[in-house]
Amino acid sequence: DIQMTQSPSTLSASVGDRITFTCRANQNINNWLAWYQQKPGKAPKLLIYDASNLGRGVPSRFSGGGSGTEFTLTISSLQPDDFATYYCQQYDSYSWTFGQGTRVEIK
Amino acid sequence: QVQLQESGPGLVKPSETLSLICDVSGGSIRTDYYWSWIRQTPGKTLEWIAYIHHSGDSNSNPSLKSRVTLSADTSKNQLSLKLSAVTAADTAIYYCARHDTSHGLGKDWFDPWGQGTPVIVSS
């Protein structure tokens, strides 16, 4: 199994901050990576696919980067609606595994 | 815009079989799309369970394969998941989700997701 590790587990930030967090794979997954946002009591919602492509209707303040084994999700100017948990997910060769999540909380 | 809605018993006894339904609206399951079941444990870990295509093509997570039965009912536009011999470790929120890709099966992400249905395994 491909293992995904996210860091940090929790990130405290303020509205307007630029924040970046990381997802690492234990083997090369090229750019086969998605990012999801999950709010309490809701299903995960797709933000980014193929490591850097924005999902439909996703605000442009979200951006993804990286390839191979290290990936990032950046929020350029944190909005009140962005306080949530973010998960990465790899999809390399009929294998789908998720990171453990990064929770973004209000500082 | 396709929408997915899961439903299930809520509470299942250990060793019994869990049966879940995913109703798909706003689009037919009789398309090229694949559909997956994913669960989220109380500790928030997300785990892919299995996928199915309306043609019957399906596959499961090796860790669950022996206990998983999938089906797709095109007349009802529904997907179903049965998980046998459940234990407390199967307590989770169960989601159905559509695969999306521009590269083909195996190189795909999940979008959209249903709202999820909680399942507790307890006597």
Interface residues (C-beta under 8 A of the other chain):
Chain A: W32 A34 Y36 K42 A43 P44 K45 L46 Y49 D50 G55 T85 Y87 Q89 Y91 D92 S93 Y94 W96 T97 F98 Q100 G101
Chain B: S36 K44 T45 L46 E47 W48 N59 Y95 A97 D100 S102 L105 G106 K107 D108 W109 F110 D111 P112 W113 G114 Q115 G116
